């Protein structure tokens, strides 16, 4: 009987320390060192080393993932308005054929959706390009982080982006990129 009373007291003390109210889910943390890099080629010419590179990934709650990369290419450091803003968006639909460590041909996949943009300071509309070839490979995927790489070549057959005359190519790698649950509405 005494052991049951002591057990109940221990449980009550633990409950009082943790609180009875529901707690928010903990934010995901990367278990390893997070690294990512992005290189770009515009109209068959390599851009200068990219600056202000950012990378984000999220889980949509239904089995799909999104990755977003942004960067700036400073074409002429002496000029104020001579920068190109770059973006790359990768959406992997739920039930995709993605297998860790297996490259996926993005042109043949109905589950991978891509868009890329190159924008300059101008009044002309600069819509993203969505026609792409290349591969996407996830090398690691858990509930809290993902790793992988992509080699993608975008073309602009509809002439929707005045900056992309010929092509926009991206080489991207990411390691231990934290996954945010859930993706914001776009």
N, CA and C atoms as an extended XYZ file, in Angstrom:
558
Properties=species:S:1:pos:R:3:atomname:S:1:resname:S:1:resid:I:1 pbc="F F F"
N         0.814       -1.184        0.000 N   UNK     1
C         0.000        0.000        0.000 CA  UNK     1
C         0.865        1.257        0.000 C   UNK     1
N         1.952        1.232        0.864 N   UNK     2
C         2.838        2.393        0.908 CA  UNK     2
C         3.497        2.632       -0.437 C   UNK     2
N         3.869        1.562       -1.155 N   UNK     3
C         4.516        1.730       -2.460 CA  UNK     3
C         3.561        2.341       -3.472 C   UNK     3
N         2.259        2.006       -3.360 N   UNK     4
C         1.282        2.605       -4.266 CA  UNK     4
C         1.116        4.091       -3.974 C   UNK     4
N         1.128        4.465       -2.702 N   UNK     5
C         0.997        5.881       -2.326 CA  UNK     5
C         2.220        6.649       -2.809 C   UNK     5
N         3.419        6.095       -2.606 N   UNK     6
C         4.641        6.756       -3.074 CA  UNK     6
C         4.614        6.911       -4.598 C   UNK     6
N         4.151        5.889       -5.316 N   UNK     7
C         4.055        5.949       -6.769 CA  UNK     7
C         3.115        7.070       -7.199 C   UNK     7
N         1.962        7.187       -6.531 N   UNK     8
C         0.991        8.237       -6.864 CA  UNK     8
C         1.567        9.618       -6.576 C   UNK     8
N         2.304        9.759       -5.497 N   UNK     9
C         2.915       11.056       -5.163 CA  UNK     9
C         3.947       11.426       -6.216 C   UNK     9
N         4.761       10.471       -6.640 N   UNK    10
C         5.771       10.731       -7.672 CA  UNK    10
C         5.097       11.184       -8.960 C   UNK    10
N         4.016       10.511       -9.348 N   UNK    11
C         3.287       10.878      -10.569 CA  UNK    11
C         2.714       12.283      -10.439 C   UNK    11
N         2.131       12.618       -9.295 N   UNK    12
C         1.569       13.955       -9.087 CA  UNK    12
C         2.648       15.025       -9.138 C   UNK    12
N         3.809       14.754       -8.559 N   UNK    13
C         4.912       15.720       -8.593 CA  UNK    13
C         5.372       15.931      -10.029 C   UNK    13
N         5.525       14.855      -10.796 N   UNK    14
C         5.940       14.977      -12.190 CA  UNK    14
C         4.916       15.750      -13.014 C   UNK    14
N         3.636       15.478      -12.796 N   UNK    15
C         2.601       16.213      -13.518 CA  UNK    15
C         2.613       17.697      -13.165 C   UNK    15
N         2.832       18.000      -11.888 N   UNK    16
C         2.846       19.419      -11.496 CA  UNK    16
C         4.051       20.147      -12.085 C   UNK    16
N         5.168       19.440      -12.276 N   UNK    17
C         6.354       20.070      -12.861 CA  UNK    17
C         6.199       20.302      -14.356 C   UNK    17
N         5.531       19.401      -15.044 N   UNK    18
C         5.387       19.540      -16.491 CA  UNK    18
C         4.161       20.328      -16.877 C   UNK    18
N         3.210       20.463      -15.984 N   UNK    19
C         1.978       21.190      -16.291 CA  UNK    19
C         0.988       20.258      -16.946 C   UNK    19
N        -0.278       20.538      -16.744 N   UNK    20
C        -1.310       19.676      -17.281 CA  UNK    20
C        -1.806       20.148      -18.638 C   UNK    20
N        -1.520       21.388      -18.977 N   UNK    21
C        -1.994       21.913      -20.258 CA  UNK    21
C        -1.205       21.279      -21.394 C   UNK    21
N        -1.829       21.203      -22.552 N   UNK    22
C        -1.119       20.640      -23.698 CA  UNK    22
C         0.011       21.573      -24.108 C   UNK    22
N         1.114       21.004      -24.442 N   UNK    23
C         2.310       21.757      -24.809 CA  UNK    23
C         2.436       21.785      -26.326 C   UNK    23
N         2.941       22.885      -26.894 N   UNK    24
C         3.151       22.900      -28.345 CA  UNK    24
C         4.228       21.895      -28.728 C   UNK    24
N         4.125       21.405      -29.936 N   UNK    25
C         5.125       20.455      -30.429 CA  UNK    25
C         6.479       21.142      -30.517 C   UNK    25
N         7.538       20.455      -30.168 N   UNK    26
C         8.858       21.088      -30.247 CA  UNK    26
C         9.239       21.387      -31.696 C   UNK    26
N         9.991       22.446      -31.877 N   UNK    27
C        10.472       22.796      -33.215 CA  UNK    27
C        11.541       21.806      -33.628 C   UNK    27
N        11.592       21.468      -34.922 N   UNK    28
C        12.631       20.534      -35.361 CA  UNK    28
C        14.012       21.172      -35.251 C   UNK    28
N        14.965       20.378      -34.882 N   UNK    29
C        16.342       20.848      -34.827 CA  UNK    29
C        17.194       19.924      -35.674 C   UNK    29
N        18.191       20.488      -36.266 N   UNK    30
C        19.081       19.686      -37.107 CA  UNK    30
C        19.999       18.869      -36.215 C   UNK    30
N        20.164       17.608      -36.536 N   UNK    31
C        21.030       16.765      -35.727 CA  UNK    31
C        22.492       16.897      -36.157 C   UNK    31
N        22.707       17.433      -37.315 N   UNK    32
C        24.074       17.590      -37.799 CA  UNK    32
C        24.324       19.017      -38.231 C   UNK    32
N        25.496       19.246      -38.778 N   UNK    33
C        25.869       20.572      -39.253 CA  UNK    33
C        25.122       20.874      -40.550 C   UNK    33
N        24.392       21.991      -40.576 N   UNK    34
C        23.603       22.361      -41.751 CA  UNK    34
C        24.488       23.090      -42.751 C   UNK    34
N        24.489       22.619      -43.990 N   UNK    35
C        25.219       23.296      -45.059 CA  UNK    35
C        24.365       23.288      -46.311 C   UNK    35
N        24.541       24.305      -47.125 N   UNK    36
C        23.891       24.345      -48.423 CA  UNK    36
C        24.665       25.292      -49.317 C   UNK    36
N        24.565       25.051      -50.615 N   UNK    37
C        25.264       25.889      -51.580 CA  UNK    37
C        24.460       25.900      -52.872 C   UNK    37
N        24.593       26.983      -53.610 N   UNK    38
C        23.865       27.167      -54.852 CA  UNK    38
C        24.786       27.860      -55.838 C   UNK    38
N        24.856       27.327      -57.044 N   UNK    39
C        25.596       27.949      -58.138 CA  UNK    39
C        24.645       28.082      -59.317 C   UNK    39
N        24.858       29.107      -60.120 N   UNK    40
C        23.941       29.333      -61.239 CA  UNK    40
C        24.691       29.740      -62.494 C   UNK    40
N        24.085       29.380      -63.621 N   UNK    41
C        24.557       29.777      -64.940 CA  UNK    41
C        23.360       30.386      -65.656 C   UNK    41
N        23.529       31.580      -66.176 N   UNK    42
C        22.447       32.268      -66.864 CA  UNK    42
C        22.829       32.468      -68.315 C   UNK    42
N        21.976       31.967      -69.218 N   UNK    43
C        22.201       32.095      -70.658 CA  UNK    43
C        23.585       31.581      -71.057 C   UNK    43
N        23.927       30.413      -70.525 N   UNK    44
C        25.180       29.704      -70.809 CA  UNK    44
C        26.424       30.403      -70.277 C   UNK    44
N        26.271       31.392      -69.380 N   UNK    45
C        27.420       32.080      -68.777 CA  UNK    45
C        27.349       31.931      -67.261 C   UNK    45
N        28.430       31.422      -66.656 N   UNK    46
C        28.431       31.301      -65.194 CA  UNK    46
C        28.280       32.681      -64.547 C   UNK    46
N        27.459       32.729      -63.510 N   UNK    47
C        27.296       33.972      -62.757 CA  UNK    47
C        28.425       34.089      -61.741 C   UNK    47
N        28.715       35.310      -61.286 N   UNK    48
C        29.735       35.446      -60.235 CA  UNK    48
C        29.284       34.684      -58.991 C   UNK    48
N        30.193       34.441      -58.048 N   UNK    49
C        29.792       33.719      -56.831 CA  UNK    49
C        28.548       34.358      -56.213 C   UNK    49
N        27.573       33.529      -55.897 N   UNK    50
C        26.310       34.028      -55.378 CA  UNK    50
C        26.457       34.486      -53.933 C   UNK    50
N        25.654       35.486      -53.587 N   UNK    51
C        25.675       36.065      -52.240 CA  UNK    51
C        24.310       35.893      -51.599 C   UNK    51
N        24.264       36.043      -50.290 N   UNK    52
C        23.019       36.008      -49.520 CA  UNK    52
C        22.180       34.775      -49.857 C   UNK    52
N        22.822       33.624      -49.942 N   UNK    53
C        22.114       32.381      -50.262 CA  UNK    53
C        21.283       31.956      -49.053 C   UNK    53
N        20.020       31.633      -49.293 N   UNK    54
C        19.163       31.092      -48.238 CA  UNK    54
C        18.575       29.770      -48.717 C   UNK    54
N        18.228       28.927      -47.767 N   UNK    55
C        17.599       27.643      -48.071 CA  UNK    55
C        16.571       27.341      -46.996 C   UNK    55
N        15.410       26.866      -47.427 N   UNK    56
C        14.342       26.484      -46.501 CA  UNK    56
C        13.683       25.213      -47.019 C   UNK    56
N        13.173       24.407      -46.104 N   UNK    57
C        12.386       23.254      -46.512 CA  UNK    57
C        11.232       23.096      -45.539 C   UNK    57
N        10.143       22.513      -46.048 N   UNK    58
C         8.977       22.309      -45.192 CA  UNK    58
C         8.231       21.057      -45.622 C   UNK    58
N         7.440       20.549      -44.690 N   UNK    59
C         6.579       19.388      -44.909 CA  UNK    59
C         5.150       19.905      -44.941 C   UNK    59
N         4.346       19.480      -45.921 N   UNK    60
C         3.002       20.045      -46.071 CA  UNK    60
C         1.933       19.369      -45.229 C   UNK    60
N         2.295       18.351      -44.471 N   UNK    61
C         1.334       17.664      -43.623 CA  UNK    61
C         0.595       16.528      -44.312 C   UNK    61
N         0.787       16.378      -45.612 N   UNK    62
C         0.085       15.342      -46.382 CA  UNK    62
C         1.040       14.393      -47.093 C   UNK    62
N         2.317       14.498      -46.822 N   UNK    63
C         3.298       13.628      -47.455 CA  UNK    63
C         4.165       14.326      -48.482 C   UNK    63
N         3.959       15.619      -48.703 N   UNK    64
C         4.756       16.361      -49.674 CA  UNK    64
C         5.750       17.293      -49.001 C   UNK    64
N         6.776       17.665      -49.743 N   UNK    65
C         7.828       18.543      -49.233 CA  UNK    65
C         8.067       19.683      -50.216 C   UNK    65
N         8.528       20.806      -49.701 N   UNK    66
C         8.919       21.935      -50.542 CA  UNK    66
C        10.283       22.430      -50.103 C   UNK    66
N        11.077       22.813      -51.088 N   UNK    67
C        12.381       23.425      -50.832 CA  UNK    67
C        12.426       24.744      -51.574 C   UNK    67
N        13.022       25.747      -50.960 N   UNK    68
C        13.145       27.062      -51.598 CA  UNK    68
C        14.554       27.585      -51.369 C   UNK    68
N        15.182       28.023      -52.447 N   UNK    69
C        16.522       28.589      -52.392 CA  UNK    69
C        16.474       29.978      -53.027 C   UNK    69
N        17.179       30.935      -52.441 N   UNK    70
C        17.290       32.274      -53.022 CA  UNK    70
C        18.749       32.725      -52.928 C   UNK    70
N        19.118       33.647      -53.811 N   UNK    71
C        20.480       34.190      -53.807 CA  UNK    71
C        20.504       35.457      -54.649 C   UNK    71
N        21.610       36.152      -54.564 N   UNK    72
C        21.826       37.363      -55.361 CA  UNK    72
C        23.150       37.216      -56.097 C   UNK    72
N        23.128       37.554      -57.380 N   UNK    73
C        24.355       37.615      -58.179 CA  UNK    73
C        24.650       39.090      -58.419 C   UNK    73
N        25.760       39.559      -57.899 N   UNK    74
C        26.158       40.960      -58.079 CA  UNK    74
C        27.007       41.044      -59.342 C   UNK    74
N        26.387       41.491      -60.425 N   UNK    75
C        27.045       41.501      -61.728 CA  UNK    75
C        28.147       42.554      -61.825 C   UNK    75
N        27.981       43.669      -61.120 N   UNK    76
C        28.980       44.743      -61.123 CA  UNK    76
C        28.993       45.368      -59.738 C   UNK    76
N        29.981       45.040      -58.904 N   UNK    77
C        30.006       45.542      -57.529 CA  UNK    77
C        29.990       47.076      -57.424 C   UNK    77
N        30.421       47.788      -58.464 N   UNK    78
C        30.427       49.245      -58.429 CA  UNK    78
C        29.050       49.844      -58.708 C   UNK    78
N        28.154       49.078      -59.307 N   UNK    79
C        26.839       49.579      -59.680 CA  UNK    79
C        25.818       49.231      -58.603 C   UNK    79
N        24.894       50.137      -58.339 N   UNK    80
C        23.871       49.909      -57.313 CA  UNK    80
C        22.779       48.969      -57.816 C   UNK    80
N        22.348       49.143      -59.044 N   UNK    81
C        21.203       48.403      -59.566 CA  UNK    81
C        21.580       47.252      -60.497 C   UNK    81
N        22.769       46.718      -60.379 N   UNK    82
C        23.206       45.673      -61.298 CA  UNK    82
C        23.289       44.320      -60.601 C   UNK    82
N        22.201       43.970      -59.885 N   UNK    83
C        22.121       42.678      -59.222 CA  UNK    83
C        21.018       41.852      -59.862 C   UNK    83
N        21.200       40.546      -59.842 N   UNK    84
C        20.171       39.626      -60.295 CA  UNK    84
C        19.729       38.811      -59.082 C   UNK    84
N        18.452       38.867      -58.779 N   UNK    85
C        17.885       38.050      -57.700 CA  UNK    85
C        17.472       36.718      -58.291 C   UNK    85
N        17.885       35.655      -57.653 N   UNK    86
C        17.620       34.307      -58.150 CA  UNK    86
C        16.779       33.528      -57.144 C   UNK    86
N        15.911       32.682      -57.667 N   UNK    87
C        15.152       31.792      -56.791 CA  UNK    87
C        14.968       30.437      -57.466 C   UNK    87
N        14.875       29.424      -56.635 N   UNK    88
C        14.629       28.058      -57.090 CA  UNK    88
C        13.649       27.435      -56.116 C   UNK    88
N        12.536       26.919      -56.627 N   UNK    89
C        11.532       26.258      -55.799 CA  UNK    89
C        11.317       24.839      -56.292 C   UNK    89
N        11.364       23.905      -55.355 N   UNK    90
C        11.171       22.488      -55.648 CA  UNK    90
C        10.030       21.989      -54.780 C   UNK    90
N         8.999       21.424      -55.397 N   UNK    91
C         7.892       20.830      -54.643 CA  UNK    91
C         7.807       19.356      -54.999 C   UNK    91
N         7.802       18.531      -53.975 N   UNK    92
C         7.694       17.086      -54.139 CA  UNK    92
C         6.318       16.690      -53.634 C   UNK    92
N         5.453       16.229      -54.543 N   UNK    93
C         4.089       15.863      -54.181 CA  UNK    93
C         4.061       14.638      -53.282 C   UNK    93
N         2.970       14.503      -52.508 N   UNK    94
C         2.783       13.256      -51.747 CA  UNK    94
C         2.740       12.071      -52.699 C   UNK    94
N         3.092       10.919      -52.191 N   UNK    95
C         3.087        9.669      -52.969 CA  UNK    95
C         4.048        9.712      -54.150 C   UNK    95
N         5.077       10.520      -54.053 N   UNK    96
C         6.037       10.588      -55.147 CA  UNK    96
C         6.893        9.327      -55.189 C   UNK    96
N         7.628        9.196      -56.262 N   UNK    97
C         8.499        8.033      -56.438 CA  UNK    97
C         9.885        8.274      -55.839 C   UNK    97
N        10.026        9.306      -55.007 N   UNK    98
C        11.334        9.622      -54.431 CA  UNK    98
C        11.828        8.476      -53.546 C   UNK    98
N        12.999        7.991      -53.848 N   UNK    99
C        13.671        6.978      -53.054 CA  UNK    99
C        15.013        7.574      -52.669 C   UNK    99
N        15.338        7.518      -51.384 N   UNK   100
C        16.588        8.089      -50.917 CA  UNK   100
C        17.749        7.473      -51.680 C   UNK   100
N        18.626        8.330      -52.160 N   UNK   101
C        19.844        8.009      -52.907 CA  UNK   101
C        19.593        7.598      -54.362 C   UNK   101
N        18.367        7.709      -54.847 N   UNK   102
C        18.089        7.397      -56.250 CA  UNK   102
C        17.775        8.695      -56.994 C   UNK   102
N        18.590        9.066      -57.995 N   UNK   103
C        18.305       10.285      -58.764 CA  UNK   103
C        16.985       10.162      -59.519 C   UNK   103
N        16.231       11.234      -59.512 N   UNK   104
C        14.961       11.289      -60.233 CA  UNK   104
C        15.116       12.251      -61.399 C   UNK   104
N        14.735       11.801      -62.585 N   UNK   105
C        14.730       12.645      -63.776 CA  UNK   105
C        13.510       13.561      -63.669 C   UNK   105
N        13.723       14.849      -63.420 N   UNK   106
C        12.613       15.765      -63.153 CA  UNK   106
C        11.708       15.971      -64.360 C   UNK   106
N        12.231       15.839      -65.564 N   UNK   107
C        11.411       16.023      -66.769 CA  UNK   107
C        10.417       14.882      -66.944 C   UNK   107
N        10.723       13.708      -66.388 N   UNK   108
C         9.855       12.541      -66.539 CA  UNK   108
C         8.962       12.306      -65.321 C   UNK   108
N         9.098       13.130      -64.301 N   UNK   109
C         8.341       12.933      -63.068 CA  UNK   109
C         7.102       13.822      -63.029 C   UNK   109
N         5.981       13.235      -62.691 N   UNK   110
C         4.759       14.026      -62.504 CA  UNK   110
C         4.618       14.485      -61.056 C   UNK   110
N         5.529       14.039      -60.182 N   UNK   111
C         5.466       14.370      -58.764 CA  UNK   111
C         6.397       15.501      -58.353 C   UNK   111
N         7.290       15.907      -59.224 N   UNK   112
C         8.245       16.975      -58.929 CA  UNK   112
C         7.824       18.208      -59.711 C   UNK   112
N         7.636       19.318      -59.010 N   UNK   113
C         7.238       20.575      -59.649 CA  UNK   113
C         8.312       21.613      -59.348 C   UNK   113
N         8.797       22.263      -60.396 N   UNK   114
C         9.918       23.185      -60.266 CA  UNK   114
C         9.569       24.556      -60.819 C   UNK   114
N        10.147       25.567      -60.225 N   UNK   115
C        10.094       26.906      -60.808 CA  UNK   115
C        11.380       27.620      -60.437 C   UNK   115
N        11.822       28.469      -61.344 N   UNK   116
C        13.044       29.238      -61.123 CA  UNK   116
C        12.802       30.650      -61.632 C   UNK   116
N        13.505       31.581      -61.039 N   UNK   117
C        13.338       32.959      -61.459 CA  UNK   117
C        14.674       33.673      -61.424 C   UNK   117
N        14.825       34.606      -62.332 N   UNK   118
C        15.956       35.530      -62.364 CA  UNK   118
C        15.338       36.907      -62.569 C   UNK   118
N        15.537       37.789      -61.608 N   UNK   119
C        14.903       39.111      -61.670 CA  UNK   119
C        15.948       40.207      -61.553 C   UNK   119
N        15.737       41.258      -62.323 N   UNK   120
C        16.565       42.456      -62.211 CA  UNK   120
C        15.661       43.629      -61.867 C   UNK   120
N        16.277       44.702      -61.444 N   UNK   121
C        15.530       45.902      -61.088 CA  UNK   121
C        15.021       46.558      -62.365 C   UNK   121
N        13.739       46.297      -62.671 N   UNK   122
C        13.134       46.813      -63.894 CA  UNK   122
C        11.619       46.774      -63.750 C   UNK   122
N        10.922       47.445      -64.642 N   UNK   123
C         9.461       47.432      -64.610 CA  UNK   123
C         8.876       46.264      -65.392 C   UNK   123
N         9.679       45.575      -66.182 N   UNK   124
C         9.174       44.476      -67.012 CA  UNK   124
C         8.755       43.299      -66.126 C   UNK   124
N         7.656       42.615      -66.481 N   UNK   125
C         7.258       41.436      -65.706 CA  UNK   125
C         8.318       40.350      -65.811 C   UNK   125
N         8.555       39.700      -64.705 N   UNK   126
C         9.569       38.652      -64.656 CA  UNK   126
C         8.977       37.418      -64.005 C   UNK   126
N         8.227       36.666      -64.784 N   UNK   127
C         7.582       35.467      -64.277 CA  UNK   127
C         8.594       34.337      -64.156 C   UNK   127
N         8.317       33.372      -63.273 N   UNK   128
C         9.225       32.226      -63.161 CA  UNK   128
C         9.126       31.302      -64.365 C   UNK   128
N        10.215       30.608      -64.628 N   UNK   129
C        10.225       29.592      -65.673 CA  UNK   129
C         9.998       28.235      -65.012 C   UNK   129
N         9.285       27.360      -65.703 N   UNK   130
C         8.915       26.079      -65.099 CA  UNK   130
C         9.288       24.861      -65.937 C   UNK   130
N         9.859       25.074      -67.125 N   UNK   131
C        10.282       23.963      -67.964 CA  UNK   131
C        11.711       23.592      -67.592 C   UNK   131
N        11.893       22.378      -67.073 N   UNK   132
C        13.214       22.002      -66.571 CA  UNK   132
C        13.579       20.575      -66.927 C   UNK   132
N        14.876       20.349      -67.019 N   UNK   133
C        15.446       19.019      -67.154 CA  UNK   133
C        16.501       18.883      -66.065 C   UNK   133
N        16.919       17.664      -65.808 N   UNK   134
C        17.957       17.437      -64.814 CA  UNK   134
C        17.522       16.401      -63.798 C   UNK   134
N        18.261       16.353      -62.695 N   UNK   135
C        17.982       15.355      -61.670 CA  UNK   135
C        17.891       15.987      -60.286 C   UNK   135
N        17.121       15.323      -59.454 N   UNK   136
C        16.995       15.651      -58.031 CA  UNK   136
C        17.259       14.370      -57.268 C   UNK   136
N        18.128       14.442      -56.273 N   UNK   137
C        18.464       13.272      -55.469 CA  UNK   137
C        18.377       13.633      -53.998 C   UNK   137
N        17.556       12.920      -53.253 N   UNK   138
C        17.557       13.052      -51.798 CA  UNK   138
C        18.509       12.002      -51.251 C   UNK   138
N        19.479       12.439      -50.474 N   UNK   139
C        20.440       11.496      -49.903 CA  UNK   139
C        20.124       11.174      -48.452 C   UNK   139
N        19.220       11.941      -47.868 N   UNK   140
C        18.792       11.676      -46.499 CA  UNK   140
C        17.462       12.362      -46.252 C   UNK   140
N        16.559       11.676      -45.545 N   UNK   141
C        15.254       12.245      -45.238 CA  UNK   141
C        14.758       11.661      -43.928 C   UNK   141
N        14.461       12.549      -42.977 N   UNK   142
C        13.870       12.139      -41.707 CA  UNK   142
C        12.715       13.095      -41.414 C   UNK   142
N        12.102       12.951      -40.266 N   UNK   143
C        11.005       13.848      -39.915 CA  UNK   143
C        11.485       15.269      -39.666 C   UNK   143
N        12.757       15.441      -39.362 N   UNK   144
C        13.244       16.769      -38.987 CA  UNK   144
C        14.217       17.404      -39.964 C   UNK   144
N        14.786       16.620      -40.891 N   UNK   145
C        15.761       17.210      -41.801 CA  UNK   145
C        15.886       16.413      -43.091 C   UNK   145
N        16.465       17.081      -44.107 N   UNK   146
C        16.706       16.414      -45.384 CA  UNK   146
C        18.044       16.836      -45.948 C   UNK   146
N        18.603       15.977      -46.774 N   UNK   147
C        19.856       16.233      -47.469 CA  UNK   147
C        19.685       15.792      -48.913 C   UNK   147
N        20.428       16.428      -49.808 N   UNK   148
C        20.347       16.030      -51.196 CA  UNK   148
C        21.050       16.989      -52.126 C   UNK   148
N        20.761       16.836      -53.420 N   UNK   149
C        21.364       17.690      -54.434 CA  UNK   149
C        20.456       17.733      -55.651 C   UNK   149
N        20.669       18.740      -56.471 N   UNK   150
C        19.923       18.864      -57.723 CA  UNK   150
C        20.810       19.521      -58.758 C   UNK   150
N        20.662       19.069      -59.971 N   UNK   151
C        21.319       19.663      -61.122 CA  UNK   151
C        20.206       19.921      -62.131 C   UNK   151
N        19.830       21.195      -62.288 N   UNK   152
C        18.635       21.537      -63.055 CA  UNK   152
C        18.933       22.581      -64.118 C   UNK   152
N        18.337       22.396      -65.301 N   UNK   153
C        18.460       23.346      -66.408 CA  UNK   153
C        17.053       23.787      -66.797 C   UNK   153
N        16.783       25.081      -66.637 N   UNK   154
C        15.483       25.646      -66.995 CA  UNK   154
C        15.591       26.345      -68.339 C   UNK   154
N        14.540       26.205      -69.138 N   UNK   155
C        14.448       26.950      -70.392 CA  UNK   155
C        13.151       27.754      -70.352 C   UNK   155
N        13.042       28.699      -71.258 N   UNK   156
C        11.897       29.607      -71.263 CA  UNK   156
C        11.232       29.620      -72.638 C   UNK   156
N        10.596       28.492      -73.029 N   UNK   157
C         9.998       28.441      -74.369 CA  UNK   157
C         8.834       29.422      -74.543 C   UNK   157
N         8.179       29.805      -73.467 N   UNK   158
C         7.073       30.755      -73.562 CA  UNK   158
C         7.508       32.199      -73.462 C   UNK   158
N         8.807       32.426      -73.320 N   UNK   159
C         9.369       33.777      -73.219 CA  UNK   159
C         8.668       34.602      -72.129 C   UNK   159
N         8.518       33.995      -70.932 N   UNK   160
C         7.847       34.678      -69.825 CA  UNK   160
C         8.801       35.488      -68.956 C   UNK   160
N        10.100       35.211      -69.060 N   UNK   161
C        11.075       35.908      -68.235 CA  UNK   161
C        12.093       36.595      -69.135 C   UNK   161
N        12.134       37.929      -69.146 N   UNK   162
C        13.044       38.635      -70.045 CA  UNK   162
C        14.527       38.453      -69.703 C   UNK   162
N        14.839       38.033      -68.507 N   UNK   163
C        16.240       37.838      -68.109 CA  UNK   163
C        16.767       36.520      -68.667 C   UNK   163
N        15.902       35.511      -68.746 N   UNK   164
C        16.300       34.188      -69.222 CA  UNK   164
C        16.096       34.138      -70.732 C   UNK   164
N        17.135       34.448      -71.473 N   UNK   165
C        17.064       34.419      -72.943 CA  UNK   165
C        17.221       32.995      -73.475 C   UNK   165
N        18.144       32.247      -72.871 N   UNK   166
C        18.471       30.908      -73.330 CA  UNK   166
C        18.128       29.880      -72.244 C   UNK   166
N        18.788       30.013      -71.096 N   UNK   167
C        18.609       29.016      -70.039 CA  UNK   167
C        19.035       29.579      -68.690 C   UNK   167
N        18.573       28.907      -67.647 N   UNK   168
C        18.962       29.208      -66.271 CA  UNK   168
C        19.255       27.870      -65.613 C   UNK   168
N        20.499       27.657      -65.232 N   UNK   169
C        20.904       26.371      -64.663 CA  UNK   169
C        21.294       26.558      -63.199 C   UNK   169
N        20.918       25.576      -62.382 N   UNK   170
C        21.249       25.587      -60.958 CA  UNK   170
C        21.930       24.287      -60.579 C   UNK   170
N        22.943       24.411      -59.770 N   UNK   171
C        23.565       23.280      -59.084 CA  UNK   171
C        23.369       23.584      -57.597 C   UNK   171
N        22.683       22.700      -56.898 N   UNK   172
C        22.390       22.942      -55.498 CA  UNK   172
C        22.693       21.695      -54.681 C   UNK   172
N        23.253       21.896      -53.497 N   UNK   173
C        23.474       20.820      -52.533 CA  UNK   173
C        23.005       21.317      -51.173 C   UNK   173
N        22.474       20.393      -50.387 N   UNK   174
C        22.023       20.745      -49.041 CA  UNK   174
C        22.199       19.537      -48.135 C   UNK   174
N        22.656       19.802      -46.918 N   UNK   175
C        22.920       18.749      -45.949 CA  UNK   175
C        22.293       19.144      -44.616 C   UNK   175
N        21.510       18.226      -44.049 N   UNK   176
C        20.870       18.418      -42.750 CA  UNK   176
C        20.013       19.683      -42.699 C   UNK   176
N        19.310       19.974      -43.775 N   UNK   177
C        18.435       21.141      -43.842 CA  UNK   177
C        17.176       20.851      -43.020 C   UNK   177
N        16.926       21.669      -41.999 N   UNK   178
C        15.781       21.439      -41.107 CA  UNK   178
C        14.470       21.559      -41.872 C   UNK   178
N        13.538       20.668      -41.566 N   UNK   179
C        12.222       20.673      -42.184 CA  UNK   179
C        11.243       21.335      -41.231 C   UNK   179
N        10.590       22.384      -41.687 N   UNK   180
C         9.572       23.059      -40.887 CA  UNK   180
C         8.242       22.365      -41.167 C   UNK   180
N         7.485       22.113      -40.124 N   UNK   181
C         6.147       21.519      -40.256 CA  UNK   181
C         5.163       22.637      -39.967 C   UNK   181
N         4.395       23.055      -40.721 N   UNK   182
C         3.840       22.800      -42.029 CA  UNK   182
C         4.233       23.917      -42.979 C   UNK   182
N         4.037       23.682      -44.290 N   UNK   183
C         4.384       24.676      -45.289 CA  UNK   183
C         3.365       25.823      -45.242 C   UNK   183
N         3.826       27.063      -45.366 N   UNK   184
C         2.880       28.180      -45.431 CA  UNK   184
C         2.095       28.137      -46.724 C   UNK   184
N         0.883       28.667      -46.681 N   UNK   185
C         0.070       28.740      -47.904 CA  UNK   185
C         0.728       29.710      -48.860 C   UNK   185
N         0.779       29.348      -50.155 N   UNK   186
C         1.398       30.238      -51.138 CA  UNK   186
C         0.376       30.851      -52.034 C   UNK   186
